[in-house]
Amino acid sequence: MKRIHVGLIGDFSANKHTHVALNDCIEHCRKKLHFELVAEWVPTKEVNSFFLADNPYKGFWFTPGSPYLNDDGVYEAIRWSRENNFPAMGTCGGFQYMVIEYAQHVIGIKNAAHEESDPNAEQLIVSKLSCSLKGQQEEVHITDLDSWLYKILQTNKITGHFNCNYGVNPVHQRMINQYPFVFTAFSPTGEARAFELKAHRFYRGTLFQPPLVSSFEQPNPLVLDFLHECSFDA
C-alpha cells in the first residue's frame, strides 16, 4: 500500500482541544483512505527554506494556534506552497496567515499584518472580530456554487464551529477578493469565512474548524478530501 506523508504545520499542544480534535479527525479519516497516511506535526521553529527544499511531505495543513512560535517560517511555507502548486489547507490561524501572505506578495500590500501579533500596524489584513467566535457556532453561507466547499458539502449553508477572535478585516476584504483568490463563504453579515485559490491545485482555507465536526461514523468530508488530494501525483 502506498504511504503518504502530510505535514501539520503548527506548535502542537495537548492542552489545546482544537489540536486534539485535529488529530482525532485524522484518525476518523483513515478507514476511508486508499493509502497509508503518516500525519506528522512539524514545529514551526523547524520550518525554513532548507526544510522546504527537502521535505518528505505531499501536503501541508496550516493548523490553528496562532501566533506561532515562528511566524516567519509559517509565512515562508505558505508562500512556498502557493508558488509550487503544493497542496495546502489552512484552518483558523492557518486561514488567517494564508490571507495575509497573499495580500503581501500578490496584491502588493507589503506591510499587511495581523492585529494579534502587530496591533499597531497600519495595514491590518486580519483584525479582531466584532464578536468573538471563541468556542462558538455560526451559520456560514457558501456563495460560490463552483467552490470546493459546495462541491464537497452539496449545500449552501452550514453551521461552522469556530475557536477564534480574529478574521479578515472587512475594510480590506473586497480588495483581496479578486480572482483567482476568491472568498467562497461568509457570515450572515458578510464577513469572509473561507477562500480558495482557483488557479492552484489545492490551496484552500476556512476560518471555521472542520475537525470540530467529525466522528468515526462520519469523518469530516473536507479533511478527507484534502488528504485524498495529497495522495495524487501533481
Backbone as CSV, one residue per row, in Angstrom:
resi,resn,N_x,N_y,N_z,CA_x,CA_y,CA_z,C_x,C_y,C_z
1,MET,0.842,-1.197,0.000,0.000,0.000,0.000,0.878,1.249,0.000
2,LYS,0.516,2.211,-0.804,1.277,3.450,-0.881,1.242,4.188,0.456
3,ARG,2.368,4.791,0.818,2.459,5.575,2.055,2.584,7.052,1.705
4,ILE,1.761,7.883,2.322,1.747,9.325,2.068,1.997,10.067,3.359
5,HIS,2.929,11.015,3.309,3.236,11.856,4.469,2.595,13.230,4.302
6,VAL,1.911,13.689,5.334,1.316,15.024,5.358,1.858,15.771,6.576
7,GLY,2.301,17.005,6.358,2.863,17.810,7.437,1.825,18.725,8.054
8,LEU,1.700,18.656,9.362,0.798,19.526,10.115,1.645,20.663,10.679
9,ILE,1.623,21.801,10.012,2.496,22.906,10.386,1.874,23.658,11.554
10,GLY,2.502,23.550,12.709,1.968,24.196,13.903,2.694,23.717,15.145
11,ASP,2.383,24.350,16.250,3.063,24.041,17.513,2.097,23.272,18.410
12,PHE,2.153,21.955,18.294,1.165,21.109,18.959,1.191,21.271,20.469
13,SER,-0.019,21.321,21.024,-0.173,21.319,22.480,-1.343,20.416,22.835
14,ALA,-1.089,19.457,23.697,-2.152,18.553,24.135,-3.199,19.287,24.958
15,ASN,-2.882,20.506,25.391,-3.828,21.297,26.166,-4.798,22.085,25.290
16,LYS,-4.563,22.090,23.980,-5.461,22.790,23.059,-6.442,21.786,22.479
17,HIS,-7.712,21.956,22.801,-8.694,20.976,22.351,-8.811,20.947,20.831
18,THR,-8.474,22.069,20.175,-8.536,22.084,18.709,-7.441,21.226,18.099
19,HIS,-6.291,21.143,18.745,-5.203,20.283,18.263,-5.569,18.809,18.472
20,VAL,-6.144,18.516,19.617,-6.577,17.146,19.887,-7.661,16.739,18.889
21,ALA,-8.594,17.653,18.614,-9.664,17.371,17.659,-9.106,17.144,16.261
22,LEU,-8.063,17.886,15.898,-7.444,17.714,14.586,-6.843,16.311,14.466
23,ASN,-6.123,15.894,15.494,-5.565,14.533,15.480,-6.669,13.484,15.417
24,ASP,-7.726,13.699,16.186,-8.842,12.747,16.188,-9.481,12.666,14.808
25,CYS,-9.640,13.818,14.166,-10.257,13.846,12.841,-9.450,13.041,11.836
26,ILE,-8.143,13.153,11.901,-7.286,12.368,11.005,-7.499,10.877,11.244
27,GLU,-7.632,10.482,12.504,-7.900,9.070,12.804,-9.250,8.648,12.237
28,HIS,-10.237,9.549,12.308,-11.549,9.236,11.743,-11.459,8.939,10.245
29,CYS,-10.560,9.654,9.576,-10.466,9.556,8.116,-9.745,8.307,7.627
30,ARG,-8.916,7.705,8.458,-8.017,6.648,7.987,-8.747,5.510,7.284
31,LYS,-9.888,5.106,7.816,-10.581,3.947,7.240,-11.136,4.240,5.852
32,LYS,-11.188,5.529,5.479,-11.717,5.916,4.172,-10.618,6.128,3.133
33,LEU,-9.364,5.988,3.542,-8.236,6.259,2.653,-7.768,4.986,1.950
34,HIS,-7.268,5.159,0.735,-6.762,4.019,-0.029,-5.243,3.924,0.077
35,PHE,-4.682,4.585,1.060,-3.230,4.596,1.252,-2.941,4.668,2.741
36,GLU,-1.698,4.381,3.100,-1.265,4.524,4.483,-0.883,5.979,4.716
37,LEU,-1.509,6.609,5.693,-1.261,8.020,5.978,-0.331,8.171,7.169
38,VAL,0.720,8.967,6.976,1.592,9.377,8.072,1.413,10.883,8.233
39,ALA,0.700,11.291,9.263,0.455,12.715,9.532,1.328,13.134,10.698
40,GLU,2.214,14.098,10.460,3.205,14.479,11.465,3.123,15.976,11.751
41,TRP,3.118,16.310,13.034,3.218,17.717,13.419,4.641,18.200,13.168
42,VAL,4.743,19.349,12.531,6.048,19.959,12.259,6.124,21.251,13.062
43,PRO,6.918,21.295,14.129,7.033,22.521,14.915,7.496,23.683,14.039
44,THR,6.900,24.837,14.232,7.196,25.946,13.328,8.647,26.394,13.411
45,LYS,9.313,26.149,14.529,10.733,26.523,14.635,11.607,25.702,13.687
46,GLU,11.082,24.588,13.185,11.844,23.753,12.255,11.598,24.131,10.798
47,VAL,10.691,25.077,10.559,10.305,25.420,9.193,11.151,26.569,8.668
48,ASN,11.901,26.295,7.607,12.720,27.314,6.951,12.957,26.862,5.509
49,SER,13.748,27.611,4.782,13.959,27.299,3.363,14.641,25.948,3.171
50,PHE,15.514,25.551,4.098,16.194,24.261,3.979,15.197,23.119,4.168
51,PHE,14.303,23.264,5.139,13.259,22.266,5.370,12.379,22.132,4.135
52,LEU,11.969,23.250,3.556,11.051,23.229,2.424,11.688,22.604,1.190
53,ALA,12.976,22.838,1.009,13.666,22.338,-0.181,13.789,20.823,-0.196
54,ASP,13.717,20.200,0.977,13.948,18.754,1.041,12.960,18.082,1.992
55,ASN,11.681,18.524,1.931,10.710,17.943,2.860,10.067,16.685,2.254
56,PRO,9.638,15.757,3.103,9.110,14.472,2.614,7.597,14.474,2.390
57,TYR,6.965,15.622,2.517,5.508,15.657,2.579,4.851,15.845,1.214
58,LYS,3.597,15.408,1.143,2.791,15.561,-0.068,1.713,16.634,0.100
59,GLY,1.673,17.253,1.276,0.726,18.323,1.534,0.988,18.920,2.899
60,PHE,0.584,20.170,3.071,0.711,20.851,4.355,-0.665,21.280,4.849
61,TRP,-0.887,21.074,6.132,-2.068,21.628,6.806,-1.556,22.677,7.778
62,PHE,-1.906,23.928,7.528,-1.527,25.022,8.419,-2.585,25.102,9.509
63,THR,-2.186,24.713,10.705,-3.123,24.393,11.771,-3.495,25.610,12.612
64,PRO,-4.531,25.481,13.444,-4.843,26.539,14.410,-3.706,26.703,15.411
65,GLY,-3.754,27.808,16.137,-2.769,28.002,17.201,-1.885,29.210,17.032
66,SER,-2.313,30.191,16.236,-1.506,31.396,16.058,-1.671,32.322,17.269
67,PRO,-0.677,33.211,17.530,0.561,33.328,16.769,1.455,32.116,17.012
68,TYR,2.214,31.775,15.971,3.081,30.608,16.042,4.423,30.991,16.674
69,LEU,5.157,29.997,17.107,6.472,30.271,17.682,7.431,30.819,16.630
70,ASN,7.151,30.533,15.361,7.979,31.032,14.259,7.055,31.483,13.125
71,ASP,6.492,32.684,13.278,5.593,33.208,12.258,6.260,33.284,10.889
72,ASP,7.517,33.711,10.869,8.218,33.866,9.584,8.305,32.540,8.843
73,GLY,8.563,31.467,9.571,8.637,30.158,8.943,7.300,29.721,8.372
74,VAL,6.233,30.036,9.073,4.900,29.682,8.582,4.588,30.452,7.301
75,TYR,4.866,31.749,7.303,4.630,32.545,6.086,5.474,32.032,4.921
76,GLU,6.704,31.621,5.214,7.581,31.103,4.154,7.017,29.803,3.580
77,ALA,6.515,28.921,4.450,5.941,27.655,3.981,4.655,27.881,3.199
78,ILE,3.876,28.850,3.607,2.648,29.188,2.883,2.992,29.689,1.485
79,ARG,3.937,30.603,1.410,4.319,31.138,0.099,4.893,30.043,-0.794
80,TRP,5.733,29.191,-0.220,6.323,28.083,-0.986,5.229,27.173,-1.537
81,SER,4.231,26.864,-0.721,3.125,26.001,-1.162,2.344,26.651,-2.299
82,ARG,2.087,27.937,-2.161,1.326,28.644,-3.197,2.102,28.698,-4.500
83,GLU,3.364,28.990,-4.450,4.158,29.172,-5.660,4.541,27.850,-6.326
84,ASN,4.494,26.754,-5.567,4.906,25.456,-6.109,3.740,24.502,-6.368
85,ASN,2.515,25.047,-6.375,1.332,24.237,-6.672,1.253,23.022,-5.757
86,PHE,1.574,23.241,-4.500,1.674,22.182,-3.497,0.400,22.187,-2.659
87,PRO,-0.245,21.040,-2.456,-1.494,21.005,-1.693,-1.345,21.626,-0.307
88,ALA,-2.231,22.562,-0.003,-2.164,23.269,1.276,-3.567,23.627,1.745
89,MET,-3.800,23.400,3.022,-5.065,23.776,3.639,-4.768,24.516,4.930
90,GLY,-5.503,25.590,5.170,-5.347,26.338,6.405,-6.670,26.440,7.134
91,THR,-6.647,26.196,8.437,-7.859,26.336,9.243,-7.571,27.284,10.397
92,CYS,-8.536,28.157,10.673,-8.428,29.146,11.739,-7.174,30.004,11.548
93,GLY,-6.154,29.868,12.393,-4.943,30.668,12.230,-4.275,30.434,10.888
94,GLY,-4.295,29.204,10.398,-3.722,28.927,9.089,-4.431,29.693,7.993
95,PHE,-5.747,29.747,8.041,-6.547,30.555,7.106,-6.104,32.013,7.155
96,GLN,-5.984,32.560,8.346,-5.619,33.966,8.511,-4.250,34.266,7.905
97,TYR,-3.281,33.398,8.153,-1.923,33.636,7.661,-1.850,33.482,6.149
98,MET,-2.640,32.574,5.593,-2.652,32.405,4.136,-3.223,33.646,3.450
99,VAL,-4.222,34.263,4.053,-4.776,35.507,3.506,-3.735,36.615,3.565
100,ILE,-3.052,36.735,4.675,-2.041,37.788,4.822,-0.903,37.601,3.834
101,GLU,-0.415,36.364,3.686,0.692,36.119,2.752,0.298,36.521,1.340
102,TYR,-0.922,36.203,0.946,-1.378,36.558,-0.403,-1.456,38.075,-0.552
103,ALA,-1.953,38.736,0.462,-2.041,40.201,0.419,-0.658,40.822,0.282
104,GLN,0.313,40.265,0.964,1.677,40.799,0.919,2.336,40.600,-0.433
105,HIS,2.325,39.380,-0.918,3.177,39.018,-2.054,2.494,38.993,-3.412
106,VAL,1.177,39.022,-3.433,0.471,39.033,-4.712,-0.248,40.362,-4.921
107,ILE,-1.012,40.780,-3.946,-1.730,42.042,-4.081,-0.786,43.225,-3.917
108,GLY,0.273,43.037,-3.143,1.283,44.082,-3.016,1.159,44.945,-1.776
109,ILE,0.432,44.472,-0.773,0.333,45.208,0.494,1.509,44.757,1.356
110,LYS,2.651,45.373,1.156,3.905,44.891,1.747,3.855,44.842,3.269
111,ASN,3.115,45.764,3.877,3.065,45.816,5.337,1.780,45.192,5.890
112,ALA,1.180,44.266,5.123,-0.002,43.549,5.595,0.326,42.822,6.897
113,ALA,-0.562,42.934,7.879,-0.240,42.412,9.205,-1.464,41.810,9.889
114,HIS,-1.177,41.181,11.013,-2.179,40.513,11.851,-2.274,41.296,13.165
115,GLU,-3.471,41.676,13.539,-3.638,42.509,14.732,-3.181,41.810,16.008
116,GLU,-3.287,40.490,16.050,-2.892,39.770,17.256,-1.406,39.919,17.539
117,SER,-0.576,39.875,16.488,0.871,39.942,16.674,1.451,41.332,16.422
118,ASP,0.710,42.185,15.722,1.218,43.524,15.397,0.054,44.521,15.443
119,PRO,-0.470,44.778,16.646,-1.698,45.568,16.778,-1.599,47.008,16.295
120,ASN,-0.399,47.550,16.193,-0.234,48.949,15.787,0.087,49.108,14.298
121,ALA,0.060,48.008,13.551,0.365,48.072,12.121,-0.687,48.898,11.381
122,GLU,-0.261,49.546,10.289,-1.168,50.380,9.510,-2.129,49.563,8.664
123,GLN,-1.661,48.426,8.146,-2.478,47.608,7.241,-2.831,46.292,7.911
124,LEU,-3.868,46.314,8.731,-4.299,45.112,9.428,-5.234,44.311,8.521
125,ILE,-4.664,43.327,7.855,-5.460,42.477,6.963,-6.332,41.528,7.769
126,VAL,-5.812,41.084,8.897,-6.581,40.280,9.852,-6.720,41.085,11.129
127,SER,-7.956,41.268,11.558,-8.229,42.116,12.723,-9.177,41.401,13.682
128,LYS,-9.343,41.999,14.847,-10.229,41.402,15.848,-11.666,41.406,15.329
129,LEU,-12.345,40.272,15.499,-13.735,40.157,15.077,-14.628,41.077,15.909
130,SER,-15.697,41.561,15.299,-16.629,42.416,16.031,-17.269,41.652,17.186
131,CYS,-17.470,40.353,16.990,-17.962,39.469,18.048,-17.078,38.222,18.066
132,SER,-16.533,37.898,19.209,-15.648,36.743,19.317,-16.358,35.463,18.898
133,LEU,-15.599,34.601,18.212,-16.102,33.276,17.840,-15.371,32.186,18.620
134,LYS,-14.834,32.550,19.763,-14.121,31.589,20.598,-15.107,30.556,21.144
135,GLY,-14.984,29.326,20.679,-15.876,28.276,21.138,-17.315,28.441,20.678
136,GLN,-17.505,29.154,19.563,-18.859,29.469,19.104,-19.208,28.737,17.806
137,GLN,-20.497,28.717,17.521,-21.011,28.233,16.246,-21.676,29.397,15.523
138,GLU,-21.621,29.342,14.192,-22.189,30.423,13.394,-22.671,29.847,12.073
139,GLU,-23.765,30.374,11.577,-24.255,29.980,10.259,-23.305,30.538,9.195
140,VAL,-22.864,29.676,8.297,-21.943,30.064,7.229,-22.640,29.869,5.893
141,HIS,-22.627,30.908,5.068,-23.292,30.866,3.769,-22.248,30.648,2.668
142,ILE,-22.374,29.560,1.938,-21.484,29.262,0.818,-22.087,29.912,-0.426
143,THR,-21.428,30.959,-0.914,-22.000,31.752,-2.007,-21.473,31.354,-3.377
144,ASP,-20.339,30.685,-3.415,-19.740,30.261,-4.692,-20.128,28.814,-4.955
145,LEU,-21.050,28.613,-5.868,-21.539,27.258,-6.131,-20.585,26.440,-6.988
146,ASP,-19.491,27.057,-7.446,-18.430,26.327,-8.135,-17.263,26.035,-7.190
147,SER,-17.435,26.350,-5.933,-16.336,26.235,-4.972,-16.148,24.802,-4.483
148,TRP,-14.975,24.585,-3.921,-14.658,23.319,-3.258,-15.671,23.017,-2.163
149,LEU,-15.995,24.011,-1.359,-16.930,23.792,-0.257,-18.261,23.251,-0.766
150,TYR,-18.787,23.901,-1.799,-20.106,23.485,-2.293,-20.039,22.101,-2.943
151,LYS,-18.981,21.852,-3.695,-18.860,20.564,-4.376,-18.761,19.409,-3.384
152,ILE,-18.069,19.631,-2.266,-17.901,18.570,-1.278,-19.125,18.453,-0.372
153,LEU,-19.656,19.589,0.079,-20.732,19.570,1.065,-22.123,19.536,0.452
154,GLN,-22.223,19.977,-0.815,-23.509,19.947,-1.532,-24.612,20.698,-0.783
155,THR,-24.272,21.848,-0.247,-25.237,22.710,0.418,-24.691,24.122,0.402
156,ASN,-25.570,25.110,0.485,-25.107,26.498,0.503,-25.164,27.112,1.892
157,LYS,-25.422,26.268,2.891,-25.480,26.776,4.253,-25.048,25.682,5.220
158,ILE,-24.096,26.009,6.094,-23.633,25.053,7.096,-23.540,25.749,8.449
159,THR,-23.378,24.962,9.482,-23.064,25.504,10.802,-21.567,25.364,11.009
160,GLY,-20.873,26.501,11.057,-19.431,26.481,11.263,-19.100,26.467,12.742
161,HIS,-18.102,25.666,13.117,-17.640,25.618,14.506,-16.292,26.341,14.572
162,PHE,-16.211,27.317,15.449,-15.066,28.226,15.489,-14.391,28.202,16.855
163,ASN,-13.161,28.717,16.854,-12.451,28.934,18.120,-11.449,30.066,17.923
164,CYS,-11.972,31.242,17.556,-11.054,32.332,17.204,-11.638,33.695,17.578
165,ASN,-10.733,34.646,17.654,-11.097,36.035,17.924,-10.776,36.955,16.751
166,TYR,-10.172,36.420,15.679,-9.693,37.248,14.575,-10.195,36.711,13.237
167,GLY,-10.359,37.633,12.287,-10.787,37.255,10.949,-10.343,38.307,9.950
168,VAL,-10.714,38.128,8.700,-10.338,39.082,7.655,-10.977,40.440,7.961
169,ASN,-10.149,41.469,7.913,-10.613,42.833,8.168,-11.591,43.251,7.062
170,PRO,-12.831,43.567,7.399,-13.811,43.953,6.375,-13.366,45.132,5.512
171,VAL,-12.503,45.985,6.055,-12.010,47.145,5.301,-11.240,46.701,4.061
172,HIS,-10.532,45.577,4.146,-9.675,45.105,3.056,-10.273,43.924,2.293
173,GLN,-11.399,43.423,2.735,-11.933,42.181,2.181,-12.188,42.265,0.679
174,ARG,-12.807,43.354,0.231,-13.139,43.473,-1.188,-11.881,43.522,-2.058
175,MET,-10.846,44.204,-1.574,-9.612,44.325,-2.341,-8.914,42.968,-2.503
176,ILE,-8.994,42.130,-1.472,-8.346,40.825,-1.523,-9.152,39.850,-2.371
177,ASN,-10.452,39.994,-2.348,-11.356,39.058,-3.011,-11.404,39.311,-4.516
178,GLN,-10.297,38.967,-5.186,-10.189,39.145,-6.627,-9.650,37.856,-7.247
179,TYR,-10.335,37.381,-8.291,-9.921,36.153,-8.959,-8.421,36.218,-9.296
180,PRO,-7.678,35.140,-9.014,-8.120,33.786,-8.664,-8.285,33.520,-7.166
181,PHE,-7.986,34.528,-6.318,-8.153,34.348,-4.877,-9.571,34.784,-4.522
182,VAL,-10.408,33.815,-4.169,-11.836,34.092,-4.032,-12.339,33.664,-2.651
183,PHE,-13.020,34.579,-1.978,-13.719,34.204,-0.757,-15.012,33.492,-1.160
184,THR,-15.210,32.303,-0.638,-16.296,31.436,-1.104,-17.428,31.274,-0.101
185,ALA,-17.226,31.708,1.135,-18.255,31.572,2.158,-18.162,32.736,3.134
186,PHE,-19.306,33.103,3.684,-19.390,34.312,4.503,-20.297,34.100,5.709
187,SER,-20.109,34.967,6.702,-21.015,35.027,7.846,-22.337,35.644,7.394
188,PRO,-23.361,35.586,8.216,-24.626,36.235,7.856,-24.491,37.739,7.613
189,THR,-23.443,38.353,8.175,-23.231,39.792,7.975,-22.197,40.089,6.893
190,GLY,-21.759,39.041,6.159,-20.901,39.256,5.007,-19.408,39.226,5.260
191,GLU,-18.961,38.689,6.390,-17.534,38.595,6.673,-16.990,37.259,6.163
192,ALA,-15.797,37.293,5.561,-15.223,36.109,4.915,-14.979,34.981,5.914
193,ARG,-15.368,33.785,5.498,-15.179,32.603,6.337,-14.432,31.477,5.623
194,ALA,-14.215,31.604,4.308,-13.462,30.581,3.573,-12.950,31.186,2.273
195,PHE,-11.866,30.612,1.743,-11.324,31.061,0.458,-10.774,29.870,-0.302
196,GLU,-10.543,30.092,-1.583,-9.741,29.155,-2.367,-9.030,29.918,-3.470
197,LEU,-7.873,29.412,-3.845,-7.106,29.977,-4.951,-7.427,29.143,-6.178
198,LYS,-8.242,29.707,-7.066,-8.817,28.941,-8.165,-7.776,28.362,-9.115
199,ALA,-6.665,29.053,-9.296,-5.667,28.600,-10.266,-4.725,27.550,-9.692
200,HIS,-4.905,27.190,-8.447,-3.994,26.291,-7.741,-4.587,24.891,-7.648
201,ARG,-3.691,23.907,-7.582,-4.139,22.516,-7.457,-5.020,22.311,-6.225
202,PHE,-4.568,22.754,-5.064,-5.356,22.684,-3.834,-4.756,23.679,-2.851
203,TYR,-5.388,24.833,-2.745,-4.913,25.893,-1.852,-6.157,26.541,-1.265
204,ARG,-6.566,26.092,-0.077,-7.871,26.446,0.461,-7.811,26.646,1.961
205,GLY,-8.713,27.480,2.447,-8.719,27.741,3.870,-10.097,28.056,4.402
206,THR,-10.280,27.763,5.679,-11.533,28.075,6.362,-11.218,28.684,7.724
207,LEU,-11.987,29.712,8.087,-11.841,30.259,9.434,-12.468,29.309,10.440
208,PHE,-13.532,28.640,10.039,-14.107,27.611,10.913,-13.210,26.379,10.893
209,GLN,-13.426,25.496,11.856,-12.534,24.351,12.023,-13.276,23.038,11.736
210,PRO,-13.070,22.475,10.551,-13.746,21.222,10.190,-13.558,20.076,11.182
211,PRO,-12.363,19.911,11.807,-12.206,18.778,12.726,-13.176,18.789,13.900
212,LEU,-13.729,19.965,14.221,-14.666,20.035,15.339,-16.011,19.406,14.987
213,VAL,-16.185,19.072,13.715,-17.394,18.362,13.268,-16.933,17.097,12.549
214,SER,-16.556,16.102,13.310,-16.039,14.855,12.743,-16.238,13.739,13.742
215,SER,-16.418,12.530,13.236,-16.576,11.356,14.098,-16.109,10.132,13.324
216,PHE,-15.925,9.016,14.028,-15.555,7.784,13.339,-16.639,7.366,12.358
217,GLU,-17.899,7.631,12.725,-19.007,7.267,11.852,-19.078,8.181,10.627
218,GLN,-18.740,9.466,10.820,-18.796,10.443,9.738,-17.553,11.330,9.767
219,PRO,-16.448,10.845,9.191,-15.241,11.677,9.112,-15.545,12.968,8.371
220,ASN,-14.941,14.064,8.793,-15.243,15.333,8.132,-14.882,15.261,6.650
221,PRO,-15.821,15.560,5.756,-15.571,15.384,4.317,-14.549,16.360,3.742
222,LEU,-14.402,17.530,4.329,-13.412,18.488,3.826,-11.995,18.003,4.122
223,VAL,-11.794,17.526,5.327,-10.482,16.983,5.691,-10.187,15.742,4.860
224,LEU,-11.173,14.903,4.706,-10.989,13.675,3.923,-10.597,13.999,2.482
225,ASP,-11.229,15.003,1.893,-10.905,15.374,0.524,-9.487,15.932,0.418
226,PHE,-9.079,16.736,1.388,-7.702,17.241,1.400,-6.701,16.095,1.452
227,LEU,-6.932,15.141,2.323,-5.996,14.009,2.459,-5.950,13.199,1.165
228,HIS,-7.092,13.000,0.540,-7.104,12.292,-0.753,-6.278,13.052,-1.784
229,GLU,-6.436,14.355,-1.826,-5.696,15.163,-2.812,-4.194,15.012,-2.621
230,CYS,-3.754,14.903,-1.386,-2.324,14.769,-1.113,-1.749,13.472,-1.680
231,SER,-2.597,12.502,-1.948,-2.116,11.204,-2.422,-1.907,11.169,-3.930
232,PHE,-2.422,12.182,-4.648,-2.320,12.199,-6.099,-1.020,12.852,-6.534
233,ASP,-0.462,12.356,-7.626,0.715,12.982,-8.188,0.306,14.261,-8.909
234,ALA,1.154,15.274,-8.794,0.846,16.577,-9.435,0.843,16.429,-10.947
